[in-house]
């Protein structure tokens, strides 16, 4: 994440993620969804739809339980001082093909191996 952020390869927010998946799903390489217990039914519906879309389009999904740490890595605040919606974070391929992150390769390998073991990642 810390490598993808300066490259402009992070999309944060459920609605922003849905827009990105709809417009440019071929460039999405990872979807992170929060596991925090939310009472918001609309948010849970969006999670279900995003998960289904990612599964159909072979986009790796990680469930993240520590949103506080995620906020620390990503800065947690929009330019206007408003807190970021970190319930869903997408990592996309950069416009420059020169950026290859070994950490992203490890995460992708972990997701692929977990799917082979019939585990939900």
C-alpha positions as CSV (number, residue, x, y, z in Angstrom):
1,X,0.0,0.0,0.0
2,X,2.8,2.4,0.9
3,X,4.3,1.8,-2.6
4,X,1.0,2.1,-4.4
5,X,-0.1,5.3,-2.7
6,X,2.5,7.6,-4.3
7,X,1.8,6.0,-7.7
8,X,-1.9,6.9,-7.5
9,X,-2.9,3.3,-7.5
10,X,-5.2,3.4,-4.5
11,X,-9.0,3.9,-4.6
12,X,-10.6,4.2,-1.2
13,X,-14.3,4.1,-0.4
14,X,-17.2,1.8,-1.2
15,X,-18.8,4.0,-3.8
16,X,-15.5,5.1,-5.4
17,X,-14.5,1.4,-5.6
18,X,-17.7,0.5,-7.3
19,X,-17.2,3.2,-9.8
20,X,-13.7,2.1,-10.5
21,X,-14.7,-1.6,-10.8
22,X,-17.5,-0.6,-13.3
23,X,-15.3,1.7,-15.4
24,X,-11.9,-0.1,-15.3
25,X,-12.0,-3.5,-13.7
26,X,-9.2,-4.9,-15.9
27,X,-6.6,-2.7,-14.0
28,X,-7.8,-3.7,-10.5
29,X,-5.3,-6.2,-8.9
30,X,-6.5,-6.3,-5.3
31,X,-9.7,-5.5,-3.3
32,X,-9.5,-5.1,0.4
33,X,-12.7,-5.1,2.4
34,X,-13.1,-4.3,6.1
35,X,-14.3,-7.0,8.4
36,X,-15.6,-4.5,11.0
37,X,-19.1,-5.3,12.2
38,X,-21.2,-2.7,10.6
39,X,-24.9,-2.4,11.2
40,X,-25.4,-0.6,7.9
41,X,-27.5,-2.8,5.6
42,X,-26.7,-0.8,2.5
43,X,-23.0,-1.1,3.2
44,X,-23.3,-4.9,3.5
45,X,-25.2,-5.1,0.2
46,X,-22.4,-3.2,-1.5
47,X,-19.9,-5.5,0.1
48,X,-21.8,-8.5,-1.3
49,X,-22.0,-7.0,-4.8
50,X,-18.3,-6.0,-4.8
51,X,-17.2,-9.5,-3.6
52,X,-19.3,-11.1,-6.3
53,X,-17.9,-8.8,-9.0
54,X,-14.4,-9.4,-7.9
55,X,-14.9,-13.2,-7.8
56,X,-16.3,-13.2,-11.3
57,X,-13.5,-11.0,-12.7
58,X,-10.6,-12.9,-10.9
59,X,-9.7,-9.9,-8.7
60,X,-8.1,-11.0,-5.4
61,X,-10.0,-10.1,-2.2
62,X,-8.5,-9.6,1.2
63,X,-10.5,-9.1,4.3
64,X,-8.9,-6.5,6.6
65,X,-9.7,-6.5,10.3
66,X,-7.5,-3.6,11.4
67,X,-8.9,-0.4,9.8
68,X,-6.8,1.8,12.2
69,X,-3.6,0.4,10.8
70,X,-4.9,0.8,7.2
71,X,-5.7,4.4,8.0
72,X,-2.2,5.0,9.3
73,X,-0.7,3.6,6.1
74,X,-3.0,5.5,3.8
75,X,-3.0,8.8,5.8
76,X,-6.7,8.3,6.7
77,X,-7.7,11.9,5.7
78,X,-8.9,13.3,2.4
79,X,-7.3,16.6,1.2
80,X,-10.3,18.6,2.6
81,X,-9.6,17.1,6.1
82,X,-12.5,14.7,5.8
83,X,-11.8,11.1,7.0
84,X,-11.4,8.5,4.3
85,X,-13.9,5.7,3.8
86,X,-11.6,2.7,4.2
87,X,-14.4,0.0,4.2
88,X,-13.2,-0.9,0.7
89,X,-9.8,-0.1,-0.8
90,X,-8.7,-1.1,-4.4
91,X,-5.2,-1.4,-5.7
92,X,-4.9,-0.8,-9.4
93,X,-2.1,-1.3,-11.9
94,X,-0.2,2.0,-12.4
95,X,-0.1,3.7,-15.8
96,X,3.6,3.1,-15.9
97,X,4.5,-0.5,-16.4
98,X,7.8,0.1,-14.7
99,X,6.3,-0.2,-11.2
100,X,6.5,-3.8,-10.0
101,X,6.1,-4.3,-6.3
102,X,7.3,-7.6,-4.8
103,X,5.0,-7.2,-1.9
104,X,2.0,-7.1,-4.2
105,X,3.2,-10.3,-5.9
106,X,3.4,-12.0,-2.5
107,X,-0.2,-10.9,-1.6
108,X,-1.4,-12.2,-5.0
109,X,0.3,-15.5,-4.5
110,X,-1.2,-15.8,-1.0
111,X,-4.7,-15.1,-2.3
112,X,-4.2,-17.6,-5.2
113,X,-2.9,-20.3,-2.8
114,X,-5.8,-19.7,-0.3
115,X,-8.3,-20.1,-3.1
116,X,-6.8,-23.4,-4.1
117,X,-7.3,-24.6,-0.5
118,X,-10.9,-23.5,-0.6
119,X,-10.3,-20.8,2.0
120,X,-12.0,-17.5,1.9
121,X,-9.4,-14.8,1.9
